[in-house]
Amino acid sequence: MSDDGGLLNVMLRGGDPATAAGWEDHPPRMGFFTDTSVCIGCKACEVACKEWNGVPEDGLDWTGMSHDNSGGLGADTWRHVAFIEQRAPIGSHQSNFQREDDSFRWLMSSDVCKHCTHAACLDVCPTGAIFRTEFGTVVVQADVCNGCGYCVPACPYGVLDKREDDGRIFKCTLCYDRLEVGQEPACAKACPTDSIQFGELEGLRERAGGRVQQLHEAGVTEARLYGHDASNGVGGDGAFFLLLDEPEVYGLPPDPVVTTRDLPAMWRRVGVAAGAMLAGAVASFVASAGR
Amino acid sequence: MSPRRDHPGASYYGKPVINPPVWEEREIAGYLFLGGLAGSSSILAAGADLTGRHRLARRSRLCASGAIGLSLLALIKDLGRPLRFINMLRTFKITSPMSVGTWIVSAYASMNFAATGSELTGVLPLVGRAAGVGAGLTGAGVATYTAALIADTAVPAWHEGYREMPFLFAGSASSAGAGFGLVAAPLAENAPAQRMAVAGAVVELAAEQLLERRLGMVAETMHEGTAGRRLRAAKALTALGAVGAATLGRRNRLAAAASGAALVAGSALTRFGIFAAGMTSARDPKYTVEPQRRRLEQSGAAQVPA
């Protein structure tokens, strides 16, 4: 039986993940609320993350994807700012650039590890390198990881990846070291518009609900929360978002599900298939008796 | 007012939603095949040993040891930090098919190597025979757990097929191990291999049909490109090998060997085809987004506040 909460997380739907992982007397669950409606695409989060965590450069490439030149989350990109250019009006807002016949809006969103309640990466990690912290976050221990790569395709959000020249897997730690000394994560600290808000998850969810209502009243009816719901396929995300379009427009899955939800059914079928294989072999020998 | 979609197919510049597996095809698809070949060869070897078919037993056991030995090398080589392979053994997690598989394969490989060593040296024959039976029993686990290994990911073509994949792998492994038995054993000893080969091939082909039906639009990844070519060739070879084994497998040594070789090749192509289909389904965001979007619409939870 594992002691990192993987199994318990699968079995105990809902509830506090740190408690489920065996932490006693732990601090409240901490997380991010990223309000993309006030993101200005400055990438201060990407830079602060790299500086604080010593994350190597992720390729000096021009991607042709608007102002995005880091492409997506990976081993060397723990915060990724997406840029989406659309021929669409910006709610009821009138900008100097906007004409009736030529409306334009620029969506920007800083993506990050979701620190899922039911984290597939943690469940499938065969070495126990990935564990649940007392803050309810999910962290890869670099001194244990052997680079098997199982967590990479297990993550429904495409967060983890292998650092090729190192061989191990890396991702956002929600600045575990800073949390332990009462500091907020580097990205939230650096965000100049408070698009990235850090705090107790409960409080963030309440605040986000209020913000959506405020935007709806202001005529931005396309505003919606993503990942806040504890009944979603990953039991609720520790890092959730306010988006202005469908999740897939930002490169996010519309209905992610923790793959280990179906693992009990998989094991049952593996058991039946293995039994059938043995039974088939026995039958082959019995039918061949004397031949 | 609802904003217009300016990204066709609603993706982020066509980038994948999930990060595709970082596993090397030669090592990991190769292991899916070799693990199956090893596991079912051990089952055949144990049965042959207990029923006095000594040449079939010895050759299948050697095949199993060779295949699992190569598998271990491939699995360790594919790690980002090969010297840390031992970290696999610092815990046991039922939620991780790779962890469960590590322990099954470790137990299996030890017993199989012990049985092979005893077979070759004549030392401790009773212990060797018991180890051979143990290898046969755990061999069924080695051949099938790999279905859960790949299905327990967010890769659409693998995860959505989790119901059929264990049977597909069991059938494919059986036809590979029995196919090798037909290549290696004389006509006088190959009757069980012949039956196992035909049964395995039938299960493999049937499970693959069911899998394709289950996958819906994601089944495209099994029909197109590299995966499509491999899986079409696999089906043809498996069908040909099964018919050959059923009709001539007990009459003609050469025909039995050719049928067996076709089955082994068919099994290998099946695994490499499934691997390639998974990679395609991971790289193209539509295979992640469209089934999820449909699921949301069916559950009535489609939200767009308008």
Interface residues (C-beta under 8 A of the other chain):
Chain A: M1 S2 D4 G6 L7 V10 T63 M65 D68 G71 G72 L73 G74 A82 I84 E85 Q86 R87 A88 P89 R105 A120 D123 V124 C125 P126 T127 G128 A129 V144 C145 N146 G147 C148 G149 Y150 V152 P153 A154 C155 P156 Y157 G158 V159 L160 D161 K162 D166 G167 R168 I169 H216 T221 E222 A223 R224 L244 D245 E246 E248 V249 Y250 G251 L252 P253 P254 D255 P256 T259 T260 D262 L263 A265 M266 W267 R269 V270 V272 A273 A274 G275 A276 M277 L278 G280 A281 V282 A283 S284 F285 A287 S288 A289 R291
Chain B: M1 S2 P3 R4 R5 D6 H7 A10 S11 Y12 Y13 K15 P16 V17 I18 N19 P20 P21 V22 W23 S40 I43 L44 G47 L50 T51 D78 L79 G80 R81 R84 F85 N87 M88 R90 T91 F92 K93 I94 T95 S96 P97 M98 S99 T102 G136 L137 A140 G141 A143 T144 Y145 A147 A148 A151 D152 T153 A154 V155 H159 Y162 R163 M165 P166 F167 F169 A170 A173 S174 A178 A191 P192 A193 Q194 R195 M196 A199 G200 V203 R250 A282 P285 T288 V289 Q292 R293 R295 L296 Q303 V304 P305 A306
